[in-house]
Amino acid sequence: MKTDRRYFLGGLLASGLVPKPTWADAGGPAFLAAAAKPDGSFGLCGITDGFDIAFEIPLPSRGHAAAAHPTRPEAVAFARRPGTYALVIDCVTGNPKARLSSPEGRHFYGHGVFSQDGNWLFTTENDYEVGRGLIGIWDVPNSYKRAGEFSSGGIGPHDIKRLPDTDTLVVANGGIDTHPESGRAKLNIPTMQPNLSYITAGKITESMSLSSKMHKNSIRHLAVSENGDVAFGMQWQGEAEVTSLVGLHRMGAEAILFEAPQQQVRAMNGYIGSIAFAKDAKTIAVTSPRGGLIQTYNTLSHTIVASSAITDVCGVAPHDRGYAITSGTGQIGNLIGRHQNLKKSAAYQWDNHLILI
């Protein structure tokens, strides 16, 4: 009987009738997040919609964000800036499939995104000897072999997303020049020029820059709605008080900076760590681990509607019940309005980002 079954399965494989693995085979995660553990090790976790751990896969060092493959249970975990590795993981088996290394003279910025068909991976990179931003191209079917690169449209590209149902990329060029020999030191604050760049087939089709008085507001993190609106969170590098840390943009239109009372802007300590649209796109949530706050803005009035204190909060993603959130203290759960439904685990200290699969 075992022999018959082996021949039967072999026939299914040969005919292509065996179902391809899905995220359900990896435990049904809804999110990905990097974490540190009490023993000093690091991992990438799959997290279910109910905030249970679907899987945990070791990482060689501290992670930052991840990219989920659009058609199979595969993820790319990125090292924290200025990291030089990205690990491709089969999330069903837990086995590494490939390890990407940034070319000599480059480092990754901790983010990447797949093309719509999943055949290409795009990574934000720093050419630190020249001081320019690049987008690396990796050939997924060819074992993630490096296939080329193109300009990010600015300096310090951090986050990168893909506009829905297209292969147009949007890049958050933070404008800050760095060099590994200087650690995370910022080398060009007086002259920095952040922007959003939209790129199709390696060509910049549109670029949005902030006004001169906001040129020290580094555009760092992005969220994209189903209709193509791009929300961006910023990190202020100036000495005077900043008036806004959150904005909204759509291709062909002017950027809108969201409003909040000055004390609420000040409470974020000049730092947006993550940003997400709600599933209905009626609100945007932004987190500040430095301020210990998560704030929510209305996308029609462009004004703040709620603020909630959570120590070291950073990861945020859309959830059927408000927003899913994680913190560096190990808290995980959801936020509905101002109501927190959180649990804390001593096993994980969550890193910056919570990635929706």
N, C-alpha and C positions, 0 to 999 in steps of 0.2 A: 504493500500500500504506500509506504514512504517513497519507493522508487516511482510508482505511478504518479504520486503527488509532485515529485521533483520534475518529472517529464511534463506534467500539466503546467506547473509554474514556468518551466522553461519555455513552453509553447506560448504562454501568455506574454512573457517578456519579449520573445521573438516577434510576436504579432503587434506589440505595442499596446496591449490591452490592460496591462497592470497600471493602476492609477498612479500618477506622479505624486510625490510627497507634497503635502500642503502644510500650512502653519498649524493645522489641527494635529498633525503628526508630531509637532514640536511642543505639544501641550496646550495649543490654542492661545498663545499670547496675543494681547492687544497692543502692547508697548514694548519697547526696548530701552534699557537704561544701564549705564556703567555704574559700578559701585566699588568702594573700598571695603575691606573686611577687617575685623579686629586684629587678625594675625599679620596684617601688613600686605596681604595679597589683594589682587584686583580681579574683577570679573565683569562679564556682560550678562545681564539677566533679561529673560523674557518674563513679562508681567501680564497676568490675565486682567480682564475687565473688572474682576472682583478683587484685584490687588493681591493675588497669590503669585508665588514664584513658579513659573512654568518650567524654566530651566536656568542653569547658571553655568557659564563657560569661562574658564580662566583666561586672563589677559596678562601679557608680560609686564605691563606697567600701567600707570593710571590712564584710564580712558576719558573721553570727553563726550562725543556724540556717536551715533551709528547711522547707517543707511540700510533700510530693508529692501531686499530685492522685490520687484513688483509682481513676479509670477511664481516664485518658489521660496521655501523656508530657508533663506540664506541671508546673512547680514554681514556688513563690513563695520568693524569697530575701529574707531580712530583714536590715536594717542592724543593726549592733551598737548596743545601748542606749547613749545615748538617741537612737537614729536616728529619722528621720521618713519614711523611704521603705521600700517593699517592692516588689520587681520581679517581675512575672509573666512567666515565660519558657516559650516553646515549645522543649522540649528536643530536638526533632528538627531544627528549622531553626536553633535558636540565637537566634531573634528575640524581642525583648520583645513581649509582648501587651498589657501594661498596666503602669502605674506607680502604686502606691498611695501616697498622702500622708496622714499622720496629720492629723486636724482641728486647727485652731488651738488652742493651749493643751494639746496632747497630744504624746506621743511613744510609739513602739513599744518593746517590751521584747525584741524579737529572736526571738519565737516565734509560731507560729500553727498552726491545724489545720483541715482540711476537714470538712464534714459527711459522713455516711456515703454519700450519693448524689453528693457533689462539687458540689452547687449553691450551697453557702455556705462562705465562709471566715471563721474566727473569729480575731481577733488580740488579744493582750494589750497593754494601753495604760495610760498614766499620765495622768490629769487633774491636771497638776502645780500648777495654781493652787489647786485645792481639796484636793489630797492624797488622791485616791481612785483605786482601780483600776477599769478598765472593760474590757469585751470588745467590740471592734468587730465589726460584721456587714457582710460584703461579698457582694453579689449576683453570683455567678460567671457565670451565663448572660448577665447584663446588663453585660458588660464589667467586672466587679468593681466595680460602682458601690456606694458606701457606702449601706447600707440601714438602719442603726440601731446601737444599742449597749445594753448592760445591765451591771449591776454585776458585778464579779469576786468580790465577797464579802469584799474586804479591801483592803489597801494593797500596792502593789508586785507586781502579778501578773507572774510571769516566764514559766514554762513552762505549756503547756496541752496536754492530750491528750484523746482521745475513748475512752470505754469501748467494748470490742469489741462489734460488732453492735448498737450503739445510737447515739443522738445525745446521750447524756449526756456532758457535758464535765467534766473535773477540772482545776482550776486551782491552781497553786502560788503562793499569795499570800505573798511573801517577808516582808511586814510593814515594809519599809524605804521611807521617804518620801524622794524625791529631787526636784530641780528643775534644769532645764538651766542656769540662771544660776549654779548651784553645781557644775556639772560632774557628776561621779559621787559627790559628797559625800553621806554618809548623815545625814539631818537629824533622825531621831527614835529613835535607838538605845535610850535609856532606857525608852521606852514602846512599842516595836514589839511587834506581836502577829501572828506568822505563822500561816497556816492552810492547809488543803486545803479547797477549796469544790467541791461537786458541783452542776452546773447542768443543768437540763433545760428546754428551751423558754424560756430566759431567766430562769428562776426557780431560786433556790438551794434545793436539796432537802436538803442535808446539809452540815455544816461540821465539820472536825476541827481542834482547836487543841492545841498542845503544853502541857505543864504549866507553871506559873509559873516554875519554875527553869530551864526551857528556852526561855523566851520570846525570848531573843536568838539562837536557832538559826534562821536564815532558811531557810525551805523554798524551794528554788530550782528543782530539776530533777526530772523525773518519768519513770518507765517504767511501762508497763501490760502485764500478762500477758494471755494469751488467756482466762483465767478471771476477769478483772476485778480482780485484785490490783494495787494501786498502790504502787510503790516510790518513795521520795523521798530525794533527797540534799540536805544542808543546808550552810550556810555560817555559821560561828560568829562572832558579833559581840561576845561577852563578853570579860572580862579574865581570869577564872579558866579553868582547863582544862575543856574540854567532854568528856563521857563517851561521846557517840555522835554520828555525823554521817549515819547511814543509818537509814531506817525503812520500815515496811510498813503499809499500811492497806487495808481493804476496807469498802465501805459497810455501815453498820449495826454495825460492830465497833470495838473499841478499837485505837488505833495501837500498833505494836510497834517499839521502838527496838532496833537490832541491837547486839550486844556485841563488843568486841575488847579485848585488853590495852591499858592506857593508853598505852604507848609507841607502839603501832601507830595509835591514834587521833591522838596527838600528831604522828606523822610525816606526817599528811595536812595539817598546817598550817591546820587549821580550815576547809578549803575542798574541797567536792565540786564538780567542774566538769561532770561528766556521769554518767549512770547508765543501766544497761541490764539487762534480764532475759536470761538465756540462752534459747535456743530451747525447751528443755525446762522452763524456769522453775524449775529446781532450784537455780540460783544467781543472784546479782545481782552485777554488777561496777560499781565506782565508781572514778572517776579524780580525781586531784588534780594539776593542772599545777604548783601551788605546792610541793607535796611531792615531785613527780616519781615518783608511785606510782600503780599500779592495784591495787585490793584486791577480792577476791571473797568474798562471804558466802553461806552456806547458807540457803535460804529456809525450811527446816524447823526447824533448830536455832537460827537467827537469830544465828549466830556466824561470825567470820571464818575462812576456810579457806586463803587464799593471798594473798600480797602480792608484787608484782614492780616493780622500779625501772625507769622509762622517763622520760627527761628531757622535761619539758614535755608529758607525756601529757594528753590531754583527751577527744578524740572516742572514743566506744565504742558498739558496736551488736552485736546478736546475729549470729552467723556459724555456718555448718554445722560449722566446726571451731573451737569455743570462742567467742571474741569477736573482732570486727574492731576495730582501734584506729588512731588517728591522733595525731600530736603536732605541736607548734609548731616542732619542729626538722626536719620533713619526713619523719619515719618513718611508715610505713604497713604494715599486715599483720595477723596474727592472733596471739592468745594462747590457748594451751591449758594450763590449770592454771598452772604457772609457766614453761612453755616459750614463748619468744618467737620468732616467725617474721616478722621485719621487714625491710623494705628502706627505704632512704633516698633521697629525691629532692632535688636542689638547686633544683628548679623550683618547689616548693610549700612554704609554711609553713602547715600546716593550722590552721584556726580551731577554735572550741570543740566543735563538734558533728558527729557522723557520723549521718546520718539514713537509716534503713532505708526502702527504697521498698516 
